[in-house]
Amino acid sequence: MRFVLDELLQKISELLILMASSCEQNLNNAFEAFRTHDKEKALAIYKNDYDLSSKAREIESLCIKTILRQQPVAKDMLIISATLKLVRDVERIGTQAISIAELISSFNFSYRGDEILLIEKMSEEAIEMVKNSVDSFITKNEDQARAVIKHDSVVDKYFNLIKLALIREIRKSEDTDGSLPLDVLMIAKYLERIGDHSCNVAKCTLYMISGELS
């Protein structure tokens, strides 16, 4: 029955929104902790018991059950198959947000190299990509999805600027603690990967709309 299928699709959408919102909130909170030097807040994010893996599997299981029991066709099948593709990227975004929080929980905030400001700006761009990519999927907004994919170059630009700033810092201060630049670089790398996963989510939007893989 169409009513049952619509209910299942709505449930899948609700679970996806809940999972994506949690990932986005963790990322926001992690960089709020970074800006305010709040290690305890970052540690609380890292220790949060929200089980991303089980939430992702729950969505995948419901998608598969919907396919087997309701045999959706055409656009409904595109929605389900696109959801199966993007849920792994949302899970990775969440995992990387938690990894960033772990690094921030032990960060040496006495260090104030140029790359710190760059990290803050990069985080704002990456967080915006996460939000817009998920929004594009939920609202089936093709223009918004394409804008997310295009915006990835901005996040990549910040990653390259941070690498260059770190190289200059290391050359300038031979006695600098080697672990700190590595922490900065790891945070930047996680953000760069979050941008990539956001692009994948946006591509799932385009696939859901057009039926064509990009």
Order of alpha helices (4+ residues) and beta strands (2+ residues): alpha-alpha-alpha-alpha-alpha-alpha-alpha
